Amino acid sequence: MSAIVEFETLSQLFDRVTRFYAGQNRTALRYMDRKTKQWTDISWESLHEMVEAMAGYLHSRGVRKGDRVAILAENRPEWAIIDMATHYIGGVNVSLYTSLPASQVTYILKDSGATMFFVSTAIQLRKAEEAFEHCPDLAEVVTMSDMRADHPPYVRGWDAAMAEGKAYWATHKEELATLHEAVTADDLSALIYTSGTTGNPKGVMLTHRNLCSNAMSALNHVPFGPDDHHLSFLPLCHSFERTAGYTAIVAAGAKITYAESIDSVSRNLGDVKPTIMISVPRLFEKMYNLIAKQVEEGSSLKKKIFNWSIAAGKKAAVARNQKGRVGPILKLQQALGHKLVFARLHEKLGGNLRFAVSGGAALPKAIGEFFMAAGVNIIEGYGLTETSPVLTANPYREPRYGTVGQVIPDVTVGIQRIGTGEIIGQLSGQDYPSSLSTEEGEIVAKGPNIMKGYWNNPEATAEAIDADGWYHTGDVGKFVDGYLMITDRIKHMIVSAGGKNIYPGPIEEQFKTDPLIDQVMVIGEGREYLTALVVPAIDYLKAYAREQGIAYANEAELLANEAIKKLYVETFKTYSKTSAAHEKIRDFRFIAEPFTVENGMMTPTLKLKRKVIETEFKSTIEEMYGVFA
């Protein structure tokens, strides 16, 4: 589907969608009111008034075209109000992850030169107060939390700012109402600081053209429509949610409901009943593993019914995708499988879901196929912050799991032979892959969605975008029948002591559907063989211990039990039987604490910080290689 209005800038988008829905009292945003504990709607008319008030406040505080406005907040209506108001007067949005420590908040504020800083909770306000004296450009902090009596003079409350901005707009309306018309497609729209796994984050400069063209291209590939309803819970400061779950949703004329928190998503799905869900693979993996665990603990009859239902669901999905219809017998089988197995899953997803979108990391093929069999098509896409972000996406009707789909319109993706700079194959959106090389290489891209560069970092920009205009993703992949398949990150490649190049991502993916394993990281750089750090699925192990009569005093004692360790030994033996010699996993160690954003072992987009983990567990890793033997 296409956008309901034409637009080249985000300020145009807001203005034109608002006019499109004027007088219809149609809901734009929805949120849980923390005081009344009720879901509350914000109409397009009300949103327009709120954005005008905030635009008035920003302008009264000296924000002009090109100035940076920073936001440190969870997904909530205020985020959208600040963003739309900032763009309306030509400002630049600088959004930060709420999980960042005060030191990184300070770095981003100082590096970006933000003059205004909006924060949500008292926790985030403390970070702002720590940062303020180190950021000479920062003039004011506005908090959405309750004001304290002892706030520094530079802190203002949200309600006071909105009231003041409303009054300012009323007296300066003639000047302010036309500011959005001066914003051009090539003006800077956002600075998105990459989370990074090492070093300071880089500020990715995205223009209005970058974000708007990508949202429109995505809408021509993914069927969002005016009647859709999106539950937003991925961080809006990340380009995936910003483009797919915000800009594209607004452009489609659809409705956004903000989840109460990331921890309440499961409950909110049942309340909100969204038609589309945008998520990272981790959520789908957890759902799958929970179901798989329940089946594993069930009777042999339950397992047979489960496997039969999946087989029937897959056949029905293939028939629908390829022929556009499902035969009567297969339709009956699918309906029975839904009733016996999949109805509960649909209920947990709200019972109204048309499809889901997955991005940010690789979706395991088995999980994509399982959800397809269950009647929930997952559209897996691929991209990076620097590409605004979408480069490819699986088609709704013919997804090919194990790939990240086809190149979207107006984007070109190439495969470059590593080390030579030679493009060995490329596709543009809607191209037919007549004679395309399937050789593996680095994924590179061109298009109106490619970033302007890195803020205050011309050296890094020159490294990322070559003289021919190709942006280098750092990912390795290949085309298969026009679908892009990703191998791994170049920088994640392990070079063994024997000189073998090994990508850990595909190996780790094979264990994501194993009920014994919650998380796994493969080790082996400069080593004779591969090993693994394993975060065990502790709830599954406790259930297994009860069934087998295994006594233990605590989790450490449970993991030390020989019968438990044997389960994992057999799991890695089974994997290694069909693996190349240099990809076999020879040893492993349990890690009791999961890898999380909070403990610094994952990025905010849930990617492993491999160097951090290797440093943290250095002695454990060395032990697997006999250093202390």
N, C-alpha and C positions, 0 to 999 in steps of 0.2 A: 504494500500500500504506500501511497505517497503522502506528503505533508498536507495539512488542510489549508495552509497558506504558503505563498512564496516568500522566501527571506534570504538575505545574504549576511545579516548580522544578528546577534542574539537580542539586541535592542529592538530590531525590526520584528523578530519573532514574537517577543512579548507584546509589543504594541499591536501587531496584526491579529494574533490569536485572541487578545483581549477584545478587540473590535469585532472579531468574528462571532464571539459568544456574548456580546453585549446584550443585555436585556433578557437573557435566557435563564438567569439564576442557576447556571450550571456549575457544579463543583469542580474546582481546579485542584485543591489540596485538601487532605484530611489528616487529622492527627488525634491522639488521645489527650484530652484536657486533663492535666494532672490534678486539678482541683475538683472537678466534677466527676472524674473517672468515666467520662463519656466520649465516644468518638465524635469529633466536631468537624463540620465542613466549612471550607473557605471558598466562596464563589469567586468567579473570575472578576466580578465587579468589586468585591471586597479586596481581593488580592491587588487589583489595580490601585485602589486607594492607599493600601499599605505600602506598595512600592513607591508611589508618589511621595508619601510621607518620609520614607527612608531616603529617597533620592534628595529630597529637600534638606534632610539633616546632613547628609554627606556634603552637599554643596555648601551648606552654611558653615561647615567645618573646613572649607577650603579645598575639597577634593575636586580635581579637574581632570580633563581628558588625559589618560596615560598614567594617572596616579594609582598606586597600589593600595587595595583594601584587603586586609587579612581576616580570615574566619577560622576559628578553632571551635567547632561545634559538631555534635552528632547530627544525623539526618532529622530535620525538623523544618516547619514552615519558615522560621526566621532565616535559615540558610538560603532558601530560595528568594526570600524578600530582599536580603542583602545583595545576593548575586544579581538579581534583575535590576535593582536600583543602581548598583555599581555600573552595570553595562549601560543603563539608560542615560547616564551622564558621561559615558565614555571612559570609565575607570577600568581597572584590571583586578580580577579576583585572584587572591592568593589564599588557597585553602590548605589547612594543616590537619594531619591525622590527630585525633584526640588521644591516641596512645603514645605520642611523642613526649619525651622528657623535656624539662624546662630548657636544658642546654641546646637541644635541637630546635625548639621553638624560637629561642633567642637567635640562633644562627640564621634561620629562614627569615625572620622579621628584619634582621640587620642586612642580610644579603639582598633581599627584595626591595628594601627601602620603603616598606609599608608605612603609611601615615596614620591609618585607622586600624584598630584591631577589635574584632567582635569575638566574644567568648561565651560559652553556654553556662557551665556549672561553676560552683565555687572552686572545684578542683582545677578547672582550666583557668580560672581567674588568678589563682595563686601562681601559675606558670607565667601568666602575663605580667604580674607584679614583679616577679623575679627578673623577667626579661627587660622591663621598661627602661631602666637606667642604662642598659647596654645598647639601646637602639635609638640613636640620635634623631632619626626621622620620625619616630613614633610620637604622635601628638596626643592621642586619646585612646582609651580602652572602654568599650561598651559591653556591659555584662547582661546576660539574660537571666541570671540568678538574682535572688533577693539582695538588695543593697544592705551593706553593714554600716553601722554608725561611724566606723573608723576607716572607711575607704580612703585611699589617697585621692587628692583633688583631680587627678587625671581620669578617674573612673566615673562613668555615667551609667545610669540604669536604662534598660531597654524601653520601658514605658515612657520615661521622661524624654528620651531621644525621639521616639515616634511622635509624641505630642508636639515637641518643638519643631520637628521636621514638617509636620502637617501645617502648622502655622506659617512656617517659612515658605512652603510651596504655595500657600494661598496668596501670599503677598508678592511672590516672584514667579507666578505661574507662566506668564507670557515668555519669560526668559528660559525657564526650565523645560517647558513642554516641547520645545523643538531641539533640545540638546541631542536627543537620540538620532536625529536626522544627520548629524555631523559625523557619526561613527561610520567608518568604512570597513569593508571586508578584510583589508590588510592591517587594520589596527590590532594591537595586542588585546586579547580577551582574558587570558588566564596565564598565571605562572603555576605550574604543577611541579612540586619538588618530588623527584623520584625517591622512593624509600631507600633503594640501594642496599647491598649486602655488605659493603665496605665503604669507608670514607664518608665525607660529607655529601649530602644529597645535591643533585644538580637541578636548577630551575628550568623546566621545559617551557619554552615560550610558544604558546598556541594562540593563533589569531582567530578572529571571527570566521574567516574563510575556512581555516582548518576544522573547527568544531562544527560549523553549520553544514559544510559540504559532506562531512563524515556522517552526520545525523541523517541528512537527506539520502545519501547513498545506502545507509543501513536500512532506512525505511523502504527503499525500493527492493530490498532483499528479504527483510523480516516483516511479517504481516501484522504490525501494530496498527490499531485503528481507533476511531473516536469512542467506541463503546468499551474499550479495554480499561482495565483497572490494575495498577501496578502497586505492589507492596514494596516500598523502598527500605532496604536495610544495609546494603553494601555502602561503604563510605563514599559520600558525594565528592570528597576531595580526590578520589581516584578517577582517572579518566573513563574507566569502563562504566561505572554507575553514572558519571556526569553526562556522558554521551548517550548511552543506551537507556538508562533508567531515569533520565531527567530531560535532556534536550530533545531526544527523539520522541519521548512520551508527550511532552508539551506540543511538539510539532505535529504529532498525530491527533492532537485534541483529546487525549485520554486523561484519566484521573490518576493522581498519585496519592497513596496513603503511606504515611511514615510509620514504620514499626516503632513500638515503644522503646525497644532496645534490641541489640543483637541477640540477647538471651531470651527475648519474648517472641521471637519469630514463629516458633511452632504454635504458640497459643494464638498469635495474631493472624496466622493463616486461616484458622478456623473462624475467627471473628470477621475478618475482612473479605474472605472468599475472592481473592484476586483472579483475574483471567490470565495474567502472565506473571512469571516469576523470573527475576534476573539474579543469578547467584554464581558463586564459585563452586568448583567440583566438590569441595570438602563437605558441603551440605548434602549433596546427592550421595556421596560415599557413605556418610553416616546413616542416612535413611536406608540405603541398600544393606549395609552391614547389620543394622538392627533387624531388618526382615530376615536376612540370611541366618542370623543367630537364632531367631525364633523358630525357623524351619529346621535348623540343625538340631535343636533341642526337642523337636516334635517326633511323632511316630513315623515309621517308614511309609505309611499311607499318606501322611501329610506331605512328605517329601515328594512322593510320586505325583500328587495333585499339583504341587508347586511347580515341578518341572514340566508337567503336561500343560499347565496354564501358560507358562513362559513360551513353550514351543508353539502353542496355538496363537498366542498374542503376536509373536514374531511373524508367523505366516500371514496373519491378518494385516499387520502393518506393511509388510512387503507388498501384498496384493493391493492395498489401498494406495500405496505410493506409486506402484508401477502401472496398475490398471485403472486406478480411480474408483474402484469398488471392491467389495468383499462378498464372496459367494455365500448363499444362505446357510450351508452347513458350517463353514468356517466362522460365519457371523454368530451362529448359535454357540459354537465352541468358545469363541472369544467372550461372549456374554456370560457363559458359565464360569470361565476362568476369572472374569472380573468379579463376579458374585462371590466365588470361593476364595479368591486370593487377593485381588487388587483393589477391591472396594474400600478397604481400610486405608490404603495408601492415598487414594483420591480424597477420602474424607480428611486425612491429615493435611493435605494440600489445599483444603478449603472446599473441594467438591465442584469448583467452577473453572479449573485451570484449562486453558486452551493449549498452551505450550510453555516451555521454560527456555531460558537462554543461559548458557554457561560460558564463562570466560575467566581470565586471570591465571589459569594454569591448565594443564592437560586433563581432560575428562577420560578416565579409563574406558576402553572400548566396551568391556563387559557391562559396565554400569549404564552407559548410553543405550546399549541394546536391551538391558533389563527394563529401563523406563519406557522405551519404545514399545516393548511387549506389553507393558502395563497400561499402555494407552496415553502416555505422556511423552510427546516428542521433545527432546532437548536439542535446541539449536546451539551447537558449539561454535564459538567464534575465536578469532585470534587477532592480536594486535598489541601495541605497546603505547605507553604514554606519549611517546614522540610521534606516533602516527594517529593520534586523536580519538580513539585508538584503533578502530576496526580496519583490518586489512582483508580478512576472509571470514566467511560464515557458512555453515552448512545450510543447504536449502531446507525449507520446512517439509516439503513432500518427499525429498530423496536424500535424507541425511546419510552420510557414510561415517559411522563411528570408527574412531581410530585415526581420523583425519580432522582438520580444522575447517574443512569446507572449501568453497569456491571463492575466488577473488570478487569482491563487491564492486558495483559500478563506480566508474571514475577513478579507480585505483589500479596501479600496475605492480605486480609482484614478480620478482626475478629470482633465479637461483644462480649464485656466483661461485665459480670454482674457487675453493679456499686456497689462498696463497698466490693466485694468478690474476685475479681481477676480471676474468673472462665470464661474461653472462652466458650460461649454457642453456637457458630456457626462461621464458617469461610469459605471463598471462595478464591481460587486462580484464576488468569486469565485463562479463557477457561474451568473452572470447570463447571460441570452440577450440579445444586442444587437439588440433589435427596431427601435428608431428612434433610433440614436445618431448624433450629429453627427460628421462626419469632419474638422471644422475643426482646424487646428493651434493649439497653445497650450502653456502651461507644464504639465508633469506634476505633479500634486499627489496626496497620498495620506493615507488615514486607516486606523486599525486598531490592534489590540493590539500590533502590532510596531513602532509608531512610538516613537522614543526618548523618554526622560523629559526630555531637554534636554541642553545643553552644560554641562559641569562648571565651576562658578565663572564662568559667562558668561551671565547672564540676558538681556543685550542681544542676543547672537547667537541665543539660544533664541527670543526674541520675533520676530526677523526670519525665522526658519525656520518657525515654527508660528504660523499666523494665529489670529485671534479665533474663527474657526469650527472650529478644530482641524485644518485642512489643513496637512500638512507640504509645504513647497515644495522640490521636488527641484532646481530650477535647470536642468532638462532640458526641451527642446522636443520635442513629439511629437503624435501623433494616433492615434485608433482606426480600424482598417480591418477590417471584418467581425468585430469583437470581439478582434482581435489588436492589440497596442500597437506602434506604429512610432515610433522615436526619430529626430529630426532631428539634434540636437547639443546642446551646453551653451549656455545663454543667454550666459554670460560669454565663450564662445569666438567668439560672433558677430562677424564682421568688418563694419564699416560703411565702405564705400568712399568715396572723395572725392566720388563722384557721389550719395551717399546710399543706395546699395543695401545691403540686409542680406544677408550671405552667410555660410552655415555651412560651415566648412572640413572638418568630419568626413566628410560624404558624398562630398566631392571626394577626400579622401585615401584613402577606402576603395576607390575605383575603381582605385587603383594597387597595392593590397596583393597582388593576384594577378599582377602584372607581374614576370616573371623578372629584369628589369633593375634593379628597385627593391627595396631592403631596407627603407628607411624614407623617409617624406616628410612635410614640414610646409608647409602653404600659408600665405603671407604676403599682407597687403593692407590692414591697418587704416589708414584715412585716405589710401589711395593711389588712384591713377588706374586701376590694374590689379593683377591677382594675379600673384604669383611663387611659386617653391617652392624650399625647401632639400631636397636629395636625398642620402640615404646610398645609394650604389650597391651592387648585389649584386656584390661584387668577385670572388667565385669564378666567377660566371657570366661576367663580363667577361674573366677570365683564360683561361677555356676558349674563349671567342669569339675572343680574340686569337690563341690557338694555331691555331685552325681557319683564320683569315684571314691568318696569317703576319705579324701586327702585332708588331713588336719594341718592347720597352720595358725600361728599366733598373730602374724601381721603380713602385709604384702611382700615384704622382703623375704620372709621365710617361705611364702608361697612360690616366689620366683626362683628360690634356691632349691626347690624340690626337684629331684631327679626326674620324676614322671612328667613334670611340667616342662623341664628343659628338653626332654626327649621329644615332645610335640614339635618344638621349634627346630630341633635337629632334623627331624623327618621332613618338615616343611622345606627347609633349605636343601636337603638332599634331593627331594622331588624336583625342585626348581633346577638344580645343578645337573640332573640327569640329561636334560635336553638343551643345556647351554654350551656354548663354545668354551673351550678350556680356560681362556683368559677371562671369561665372564662368570665362572662358577664362584659361589660364595663359600669360602672355606671355614669361616668362624663368625661368631656374633656375640654381642653382649647386650644385656637388658639395660635400658635407661628408665629409671622409675618415674622421672618427671617428664611430662609431655613437652614437646617443642611448641612454644607459644609466642605470640607477639609480646606479651607482658614480661616474659623472662629474656627477651631479646634474641631468641633463637629462630624467629620467623619475622618476615617483613609484614607490614600491615596488610599486604595482599596474600598472605599465607604461603609465601615461598620460604624454603629452608635457607637460613643464613649459614651456609656450609662452613665457611672459615671460622665463624663464631663457635659453631658446634664442635668443630675439630679442636679448637683451642680449649674449650671448656672440658672436653673429655679426652684430652691428650694422653693421660696416663692409661685410661681404659683402652684406647686404641693401640698404644704401644704394647700393652699386655697381650693383645691378640696376635701381635707379630713377634712374640717371644722375647721382647727386650728385657723383661724382668724374669724370664724363665730360669 
